[in-house]
């Protein structure tokens, strides 16, 4: 099958990582011919190019002015011509696979070239704030009506699409995010020692890790607050945020909070890395302080590496993953309650071990690439074999 995958960018974050994993599976396991159209660049462009012909356009700039351009009946002609040429030059696909609503801008430039007979699948990984953001610029409802199948990254995503965008529930199928890296046994003791050396902390210290970008949805500003509560009662617990960069002094501002709360020595911020495996292996607990996260890949990865998880209720797919015994849910944005869970794990290692074992088993048994790829492949075959 000839598949054109449409992504929003090539950052090393959840949705682009998942798209590369899925398209690699389609190419290797099913001999599909894969081409990729990206609405922006990033460090994963080389990864995509290794999978199939890859073309990048500047949708971010296009999106900012798209409403004005539509009002003036004008277009970004150069980019549109390049997209049209690239589309036809790559032998016109049998399926369009759009990964995330953030790729709506790339779809707007592509859609005029795609016959109605070509099926379209949209994979939605987002919740309210991101959908609102892109809906204000691009016509998401039109895209979701045009597509043949919607894949929702979590049950909460499906509920949002049905209740807020009036998409038929029969069109939407839930496929949870999957593990994109092989989970292999490693020497945990050496990883624990190395991470503590990197942070300059005592070898016996406990580490609660969080992984994510620095945007509003991920709520990194809650980490100093959680630490402020925890470290007053247990100074041996440290907090590590892995992700983002110190561009525009983002880390510096968060460190000011930690300093004012008296926990500067216990709160650490490190820039994003290509592979966070060694950080998971070196940590003891995983905190997911997101306000809004459909089904974060980092949550599944952390669980697969044996970390117990604490998250806010009503924040997204963490509720579906954690369930009754694979971690702890606390009231939305209740940083004191989240801190209490971490303190409880430190006091009761057997409870932490129970949660980590249950989460690890659930992550590995129910989040394989093969399983997710098989589910998605079955949905695709349902719209391409008519």
C-alpha positions in Angstrom: 0.0 0.0 0.0 1.2 3.5 -0.8 0.8 5.7 2.3 1.3 9.4 2.7 1.8 10.3 6.4 1.3 13.9 7.3 2.9 15.2 10.5 3.1 18.7 12.1 6.8 18.8 12.7 9.9 16.7 13.4 10.5 17.5 17.1 11.6 14.7 19.4 8.2 14.7 21.3 5.4 12.2 21.7 3.4 12.5 18.5 6.3 12.7 16.0 8.0 9.8 17.8 4.8 7.7 17.5 4.4 8.6 13.8 7.9 7.5 13.0 7.4 4.3 14.9 4.2 3.5 13.1 5.4 4.3 9.6 8.6 2.2 10.2 6.4 -0.7 11.3 4.2 -0.3 8.2 7.3 -0.3 5.9 9.1 -3.1 7.6 6.3 -5.4 8.7 3.8 -4.9 5.8 6.1 -3.7 2.9 4.1 -0.5 2.6 5.6 2.4 0.6 5.7 5.4 2.9 6.1 9.1 2.0 6.0 11.8 4.7 4.9 15.4 4.5 5.9 17.6 7.5 4.5 21.0 8.5 7.8 21.9 10.2 11.3 20.8 10.7 13.2 19.4 13.7 15.8 16.9 14.9 13.8 13.9 13.6 13.8 14.9 9.9 16.7 12.4 9.4 14.7 9.7 11.1 11.7 10.3 8.8 13.9 10.5 5.7 15.3 7.1 6.6 11.8 5.7 6.4 10.7 7.2 3.1 10.7 10.3 0.9 10.2 13.3 3.2 9.1 16.8 2.3 9.0 19.7 4.8 6.9 22.9 4.5 6.6 26.0 6.6 3.1 25.7 7.9 3.7 27.7 11.1 4.1 30.9 9.1 1.3 29.8 6.8 -1.0 29.3 9.7 -0.4 32.7 11.3 -1.7 34.4 8.2 -4.1 31.8 6.9 -7.3 33.6 7.9 -6.1 36.8 6.2 -5.1 34.9 3.1 -8.4 33.2 2.9 -10.2 36.5 3.3 -8.1 38.0 0.5 -8.6 34.8 -1.6 -4.8 34.5 -1.7 -2.5 31.6 -1.1 1.1 30.8 -0.4 1.6 29.9 -4.1 5.2 28.8 -3.9 4.5 26.3 -1.1 1.3 25.1 -2.7 3.0 24.4 -6.0 5.8 22.5 -4.2 3.3 20.4 -2.3 1.3 19.7 -5.5 4.5 18.7 -7.4 5.7 16.5 -4.5 2.3 14.8 -4.1 2.0 13.8 -7.7 5.8 13.0 -8.0 5.4 10.5 -5.2 2.9 8.4 -7.2 -0.3 9.6 -5.5 -1.0 7.6 -2.3 -3.7 5.1 -1.6 -4.1 6.4 1.9 -3.5 9.7 3.7 -2.6 9.3 7.4 -2.7 12.6 9.3 -1.0 12.4 12.7 -2.4 15.0 15.2 -4.7 17.9 14.7 -1.6 20.1 14.7 -1.0 18.7 11.1 -4.2 20.5 9.9 -2.1 23.2 8.4 -0.2 20.8 6.2 -3.5 19.1 5.2 -5.0 22.5 4.2 -2.1 22.9 1.7 -2.4 19.3 0.5 -6.1 18.6 0.4 -6.8 20.2 -3.0 -4.6 17.6 -4.6 -6.3 14.6 -3.0 -9.3 13.0 -4.8 -12.3 12.2 -2.6 -11.7 8.5 -3.5 -8.5 8.5 -1.4 -9.3 7.5 2.2 -8.1 9.8 5.0 -7.3 8.6 8.6 -6.8 11.2 11.3 -5.0 10.3 14.6 -5.9 12.7 17.3 -3.5 12.9 20.3 -4.8 16.2 21.7 -7.4 17.5 24.2 -9.2 20.8 24.6 -6.6 23.5 24.6 -4.7 22.3 21.6 -7.9 21.5 19.6 -9.1 25.1 20.4 -5.8 26.5 19.4 -5.8 24.9 15.9 -9.5 25.2 15.4 -9.1 29.0 15.7 -6.8 28.9 12.7 -7.7 25.8 10.6 -11.0 24.1 9.8 -10.6 21.0 12.0 -14.3 20.1 11.9 -14.1 20.0 8.1 -11.0 17.7 8.3 -12.7 15.4 10.8 -15.8 15.2 8.6 -13.7 14.5 5.5 -11.8 11.7 7.1 -12.9 8.0 7.0 -11.6 7.0 10.4 -10.6 8.9 13.5 -8.1 7.3 15.8 -8.3 8.7 19.3 -5.2 8.4 21.5 -7.3 7.8 24.6 -10.9 7.4 25.7 -10.9 11.0 26.9 -10.0 12.2 23.4 -12.9 10.2 22.0 -15.3 11.8 24.5 -14.1 15.3 23.6 -14.5 14.7 19.9 -18.0 13.3 20.3 -19.3 15.9 22.8 -17.5 19.0 21.7 -17.1 18.6 17.9 -20.1 16.3 17.3 -18.1 13.6 15.5 -19.9 10.3 15.3 -18.7 7.9 18.0 -18.9 5.1 15.4 -16.2 6.8 13.4 -13.8 7.0 16.3 -11.6 4.2 17.5 -9.4 4.3 20.6 -5.8 3.1 20.3 -3.5 4.0 23.2 0.0 5.3 22.6 2.6 2.5 22.5 6.2 1.9 23.5 8.5 3.0 20.7 11.7 1.8 22.2 12.7 -1.7 23.2 12.6 -2.2 27.0 15.8 -4.1 27.8 17.3 -5.1 31.1 20.1 -2.9 32.2 22.3 -2.4 35.3 20.0 -0.2 37.4 22.6 0.4 40.1 25.1 1.9 37.7 22.4 4.2 36.2 21.3 5.3 39.6 24.8 6.1 40.6 25.5 8.0 37.4 22.3 10.1 37.6 23.1 11.2 41.2 26.6 12.1 40.2 25.3 14.2 37.3 23.0 16.1 39.7 25.6 16.3 42.4 23.5 14.8 45.1 24.0 12.1 47.7 24.1 8.5 46.4 21.3 7.5 48.7 18.9 10.3 47.6 15.5 9.5 46.1 14.6 11.0 42.7 11.2 11.9 41.4 11.4 12.5 37.7 9.0 14.4 35.3 9.5 14.5 31.6 8.0 17.0 29.2 8.2 20.3 27.4 7.8 23.6 29.3 4.4 24.6 28.0 1.2 25.4 30.0 -0.3 21.9 29.5 2.7 20.2 31.1 2.7 22.5 34.2 6.4 22.5 35.1 5.8 25.3 37.5 4.1 22.9 39.9 7.4 21.0 40.5 8.9 23.6 42.9 5.6 23.7 44.7 5.5 20.0 45.1 9.1 20.0 46.2 8.4 22.8 48.7 5.9 20.6 50.5 7.9 17.3 50.3 11.4 18.6 51.2 10.2 20.2 54.4 9.6 16.7 55.6 12.2 14.7 53.7 15.2 16.5 52.4 16.6 13.3 50.8 14.0 13.5 48.0 15.0 15.4 44.8 12.9 16.4 41.8 14.2 16.3 38.2 12.4 17.9 35.3 13.8 16.5 32.0 12.7 18.4 28.8 12.6 21.8 27.2 15.6 24.1 27.1 16.7 27.3 28.9 15.8 29.4 25.9 14.4 32.7 27.1 15.6 31.7 30.6 12.7 29.3 31.2 14.7 27.1 33.6 16.0 30.2 35.4 12.5 31.4 36.2 11.5 28.0 37.5 14.6 28.0 39.7 13.7 31.3 41.1 10.5 29.7 42.4 12.5 26.8 43.9 14.8 29.3 45.6 12.0 31.3 47.1 10.4 28.1 48.4 13.7 27.1 50.0 14.2 24.0 47.8 16.7 25.2 45.2 19.1 22.4 46.1 16.4 19.7 45.6 15.0 20.8 42.2 16.9 20.2 39.0 16.1 21.1 35.4 17.8 19.4 32.4 17.3 20.0 28.7 15.6 17.4 26.5 17.6 14.3 25.5 17.3 12.0 22.5 16.8 8.9 24.7 15.7 9.3 28.4 16.1 5.7 29.3 19.1 6.2 31.6 17.1 8.9 33.5 14.1 6.6 34.0 16.4 3.8 35.3 18.1 6.2 37.7 14.9 7.5 39.2 12.6 6.2 41.9 9.2 7.8 41.2 7.5 9.5 38.2 5.3 12.6 38.7 3.0 13.7 35.9 1.8 17.2 36.8 0.2 17.9 33.5 -3.0 20.0 33.4 -3.9 18.3 30.1 -2.3 15.3 28.5 -4.2 12.8 26.4 -2.1 9.7 26.9 1.5 10.9 27.4 4.1 8.5 25.9 6.5 9.4 28.8 4.0 8.0 31.2 4.0 4.7 29.4 7.8 4.7 29.1 8.3 5.5 32.8 5.9 2.7 33.8 7.7 0.2 31.5 11.0 1.0 33.3 9.4 0.3 36.7 8.5 3.7 38.1 5.3 4.2 40.1 3.2 7.1 38.7 1.3 9.9 40.4 -0.9 12.2 38.3 -3.7 14.7 38.6 -7.2 13.5 38.1 -9.2 15.1 35.2 -6.0 15.8 33.3 -6.5 13.3 30.5 -5.5 9.7 29.9 -3.5 9.1 33.1 -6.8 8.1 34.7 -7.2 5.4 32.1 -3.6 4.1 32.5 -3.3 4.2 36.3 -6.7 2.6 37.1 -7.0 1.4 40.6 -3.6 0.0 41.4 -0.9 1.2 38.9 -0.1 4.4 40.7 -2.0 7.2 42.4 -4.4 9.9 41.2 -4.8 13.1 43.2 -7.3 16.0 42.8 -6.6 18.3 39.9 -3.6 20.6 40.5 -3.5 19.7 44.2 0.3 19.9 44.6 0.2 19.1 48.3 -1.7 15.9 47.6 0.8 14.9 44.9 3.6 15.6 47.4 1.9 13.4 50.0 1.9 10.5 47.6 5.6 10.8 47.0 6.2 11.0 50.8 4.0 7.9 51.3 6.1 6.0 48.7 9.3 7.0 50.5 7.9 5.8 53.8 6.4 2.6 52.4 8.7 1.1 49.7 6.4 -1.9 49.4 3.5 0.2 48.2 5.8 1.9 45.7 7.0 -1.5 44.5 3.4 -2.7 44.2 2.4 0.3 42.1 5.6 0.1 39.9 5.2 -3.7 39.3 1.6 -3.3 38.3 2.3 -0.3 36.0 5.3 -2.1 34.4 3.2 -5.2 33.6 0.4 -3.1 32.2 2.7 -0.9 30.1 4.6 -3.9 28.6 1.6 -6.2 28.1 -0.8 -3.7 26.6 1.3 -1.0 24.8 3.5 -2.8 22.3 4.2 -1.3 18.9 3.0 -4.6 17.3 -0.3 -4.5 19.1 -1.0 -0.8 18.3 0.2 -1.2 14.7 -2.1 -4.2 14.2 -5.1 -2.3 15.5 -4.4 0.6 13.2 -3.6 -1.6 10.3 -7.0 -3.3 10.7 -8.8 0.0 10.7 -6.9 1.1 7.6 -7.7 -2.1 5.7 -11.4 -1.5 6.5 -11.4 1.8 4.5 -9.0 0.8 1.7 -10.6 -2.5 0.8 -14.0 -1.6 -0.6 
